[in-house]
Amino acid sequence: MKLTDNVLRSFRVAKVFRENSDKINCFDFSSNGETVISSSDDDSIVLYDCQEGKPKRTLYSKKYGVDLIRYTHAANTVVYSSNKIDDTIRYLSLHDNKYIRYFPGHNKRVVALSMSPVDDTFISGSLDKTIRLWDLRSPNCQGLMHLQGKPVCSFDPEGLIFAAGVNSEMVKLYDLRSFDKGPFATFKLPYERTCEWTGLKFSNDGKLILVSTNGGTLRLMDAFKGAVLHSFGGYNNSKAVILEASFTPDSQFIMIGSEDGKIHVWNAESGMKVALLDGKHTGPVTCLQFNPKFMTFASACSNMAFWLPTIDD
């Protein structure tokens, strides 16, 4: 089944899970699309089975809290950042609920966490104005970049380069093998005092970069030339909430939630809005991702919703 405007417009909430007593901070699909793992302000980590459409198990991080969470390449391990006590990143085995390793270094909140798509490398960005490069096999930081402001960062789909959005005004591209030489490209965007950048993602085809903000606009950039191709607006975000924006796996569409529980979808090429979906969320849709392998997506406030198309195109 191929994603088209009509298929996207046909998506409806198939299941709602009320496993959490507080807002869901983050979730991540496994690369095979079979499970999704979520973190919440209620200090819980909930693992869902996407094929059966049900929660599988819940773990707790009462002492440290849990903020950003990412699967590693092993299906049963994750790395996550904390929102209590310290800003160490933790590497957790889900299999026996034991920590494998700690990654200390940041001294302010971690606001970006991206796993390399190809190996055991990951990067983290923090309010301490640094980006750190790590290897799952070592507790020692493998690389450190001092920046001029708050960073957002992500690997490209090949895992060869990473992009850093700095100070809500420029995107710098680094080659992983020689990042200490500085960025090989810097794209400056028109600065906006009204909002801060909160996220940065590459499309799966590697051609596009999506920058999300805590305001009412998203920016879509050409990943090679740095030109802003489209600015997307028209969704509600008056309280400067961090709303996650995502590409569909085919790189053709862009989606974001809003503070009124609705999901907005645009065509990446034309910039036209193709769908407005009502998730009946009780709060802002802070997390939103399409499943990497199956025709389903998930959205979250303090509830988690799984969506399915209602037509077969």
C-alpha positions in Angstrom: 0.0 0.0 0.0 1.3 3.4 -1.0 0.9 6.6 1.0 -1.3 9.1 -1.0 -3.2 12.2 0.0 -6.4 10.1 0.2 -4.8 7.4 2.3 -3.5 10.0 4.7 -6.8 11.7 5.0 -8.4 8.3 5.8 -6.3 7.7 9.0 -8.4 7.3 12.2 -7.4 6.5 15.8 -7.6 2.7 16.1 -6.6 2.4 19.7 -6.0 4.7 22.7 -3.8 3.7 25.6 -4.1 5.4 29.0 -1.0 3.9 30.6 0.4 7.2 31.8 -0.7 9.6 34.6 1.4 12.5 33.2 2.5 13.7 29.8 4.5 11.4 27.4 7.8 13.1 26.7 9.1 11.0 23.9 8.6 7.7 22.0 10.6 5.7 19.5 9.8 2.9 17.1 12.1 -0.1 16.8 13.7 -0.2 13.3 11.6 -3.3 12.4 8.4 -1.3 13.3 7.2 -4.1 15.7 7.4 -2.2 18.9 7.4 1.4 20.2 8.8 2.6 23.5 7.7 5.7 25.4 8.9 7.8 28.2 6.7 9.9 30.5 6.9 12.6 33.2 5.4 9.9 35.5 8.9 8.2 35.4 7.6 5.3 33.4 9.0 3.6 30.3 6.1 1.8 28.5 6.8 -0.8 25.7 4.0 -1.4 23.2 3.5 -4.2 20.7 2.5 -2.5 17.4 1.4 -5.7 15.7 -1.0 -6.7 18.5 -1.8 -3.1 19.4 -1.3 -3.4 23.1 1.1 -2.4 25.9 3.7 -5.2 26.6 5.4 -4.0 29.8 6.2 -1.0 32.0 9.5 -0.2 33.6 10.2 2.7 36.0 13.0 5.2 36.3 11.8 6.8 39.6 15.1 8.1 40.8 16.3 9.8 37.6 13.1 10.3 35.6 13.1 9.7 31.9 12.9 12.3 29.1 14.3 11.5 25.7 14.5 7.8 24.8 15.9 6.0 21.7 16.3 2.4 20.7 19.8 1.2 20.0 20.3 -1.4 17.2 19.7 -4.2 19.6 15.9 -4.6 19.9 16.0 -4.8 23.7 18.2 -1.9 24.7 17.6 1.8 24.9 19.5 5.0 25.7 17.6 7.7 27.6 18.2 11.1 29.1 17.0 12.0 32.6 14.9 14.9 34.0 15.8 14.5 37.6 19.0 14.5 39.7 21.6 14.8 36.9 22.1 15.0 33.1 23.8 11.7 32.6 22.6 9.5 29.7 21.7 6.0 30.6 22.0 2.8 28.6 19.3 0.3 29.7 18.7 -3.4 29.0 14.9 -3.9 28.7 15.4 -7.6 29.0 16.4 -7.6 32.6 15.8 -3.9 33.5 19.5 -3.3 34.3 21.8 -0.4 33.4 24.6 -1.4 31.0 26.5 1.9 31.1 26.3 5.5 32.1 27.4 8.4 29.9 28.2 11.4 32.1 29.3 14.7 30.7 26.5 17.1 30.2 25.7 19.5 33.1 22.4 20.8 31.9 19.3 19.2 30.4 19.8 17.0 27.3 17.5 18.4 24.6 18.5 16.2 21.6 19.4 12.6 21.3 20.1 10.8 18.0 21.3 7.2 17.4 23.4 6.5 14.4 21.4 4.5 11.9 24.5 2.3 11.1 26.5 1.7 14.2 26.9 2.1 18.0 27.5 5.9 17.8 25.0 8.4 19.2 25.0 12.1 19.7 23.4 14.3 22.3 22.8 18.0 22.5 22.3 19.9 25.8 21.3 23.3 27.2 25.0 23.5 28.3 25.6 24.5 24.7 27.5 21.4 23.7 27.0 18.4 21.4 28.7 15.2 22.6 29.5 12.2 20.5 29.4 8.8 22.2 29.9 5.1 21.5 27.7 2.7 23.3 30.7 0.5 24.2 32.5 3.3 26.2 31.4 5.6 29.0 33.8 8.2 27.7 32.7 11.0 25.4 34.2 10.4 22.0 33.9 14.0 20.8 32.8 17.4 22.2 31.6 20.5 20.4 31.1 23.8 22.1 28.5 25.9 20.4 27.1 29.5 20.6 23.7 28.5 21.8 21.2 25.7 22.4 21.7 22.9 19.9 19.3 20.5 18.2 21.0 17.7 16.3 20.5 14.5 14.2 22.3 12.0 12.1 21.5 11.7 8.4 20.1 8.4 7.2 23.5 7.1 6.1 25.1 7.8 9.4 28.0 9.6 7.7 27.1 13.2 8.7 25.2 14.9 11.4 23.4 18.2 11.4 23.4 20.7 14.3 20.9 23.5 14.5 22.5 26.2 16.6 21.0 29.1 18.4 17.7 28.8 16.4 19.4 30.5 13.4 21.8 28.2 11.6 22.2 24.6 10.6 25.8 23.2 10.5 26.7 20.0 8.8 29.6 17.9 10.1 31.3 14.9 8.7 31.5 12.3 11.4 35.0 11.2 10.6 36.4 14.7 10.8 34.0 16.7 12.8 36.8 18.2 14.9 37.7 20.2 11.7 34.4 22.0 12.0 31.3 22.0 9.8 31.7 21.5 6.1 28.6 23.5 5.5 26.7 26.2 7.4 23.2 27.4 6.4 21.9 30.6 8.0 18.2 31.0 8.3 16.3 34.2 8.9 16.3 34.6 12.7 13.0 34.8 14.5 12.8 36.2 18.0 9.3 34.7 18.5 10.3 31.1 18.7 13.2 28.6 19.4 14.1 25.6 17.4 13.2 22.4 19.3 14.0 19.6 16.8 15.8 18.7 13.6 15.2 15.6 11.4 16.4 14.3 8.1 14.0 12.7 5.6 14.8 9.1 4.9 16.0 9.9 1.4 18.5 12.3 2.9 17.4 15.2 0.8 15.5 17.3 3.3 15.9 18.7 6.8 12.9 19.5 8.9 13.3 22.1 11.7 10.6 22.3 14.3 10.1 25.2 16.7 8.1 26.0 19.9 6.1 28.5 17.8 3.6 28.1 15.0 6.0 27.3 12.1 8.0 24.4 10.8 10.8 24.9 8.2 11.7 22.5 5.4 15.2 22.9 4.0 17.2 21.4 1.2 19.8 19.3 2.9 22.4 20.0 0.2 21.9 23.7 -0.6 20.4 24.9 2.7 17.6 26.8 1.0 14.3 27.0 2.9 11.8 25.2 0.6 8.7 25.7 2.6 7.5 27.1 5.9 4.5 25.3 7.4 2.1 27.0 9.7 -1.6 27.2 10.6 -1.5 24.8 13.5 -2.1 25.9 17.1 0.9 26.4 19.4 0.3 29.5 21.5 2.0 28.3 24.7 5.4 27.5 23.2 5.0 23.8 23.6 7.6 21.5 22.1 5.6 19.6 19.4 7.4 16.8 17.5 7.2 17.0 13.7 8.0 14.0 11.5 8.4 12.9 7.9 6.5 9.9 6.6 9.0 7.0 5.8 8.7 7.7 2.0 9.9 11.4 2.6 6.8 12.6 0.8 4.8 14.1 3.7 5.4 16.1 6.9 3.2 15.9 9.9 2.9 17.7 13.2 0.4 17.6 16.1 -1.0 20.8 17.8 -2.0 22.0 21.2 -5.7 21.3 20.4 -5.1 17.6 19.7 -5.2 17.7 15.9 -2.7 16.4 13.4 -1.7 18.5 10.4 -0.2 16.9 7.3 1.5 18.6 4.3 3.0 17.5 1.0 6.7 18.0 1.3 7.2 18.8 -2.4 4.2 21.2 -3.0 4.0 22.5 0.5 0.2 22.1 0.4 -1.7 20.9 3.4 -3.3 17.5 2.6 -5.0 16.5 5.8 -6.2 17.6 9.2 -6.9 14.7 11.5 -8.6 14.8 14.9 -6.8 12.6 17.4 -9.2 13.6 20.2 -6.2 14.1 22.4 -6.8 15.7 25.8 -3.7 17.8 25.7 -1.1 19.0 23.2 0.2 16.3 20.8 3.9 16.5 21.9 5.0 13.3 20.2 4.2 12.1 16.7 6.0 9.5 14.5 5.1 7.3 11.6 6.0 3.6 11.9 9.1 2.9 9.8 7.8 -0.3 8.4 4.0 -0.5 8.7 1.1 1.7 7.5 0.4 3.1 11.0 1.5 6.1 13.1 1.4 7.0 16.7 0.7 10.3 18.5 0.8 11.1 22.2 -0.2 13.6 24.8 -0.6 11.8 28.2 -2.4 9.2 26.2 -0.9 7.1 23.3 -2.9 6.7 20.1 -2.3 4.2 17.3 -3.7 5.2 13.9 -4.7 3.1 10.9 -6.0 4.0 7.4 -9.6 3.3 6.7 -9.3 2.9 2.9 -7.3 0.5 0.8 -5.8 2.5 -2.0 
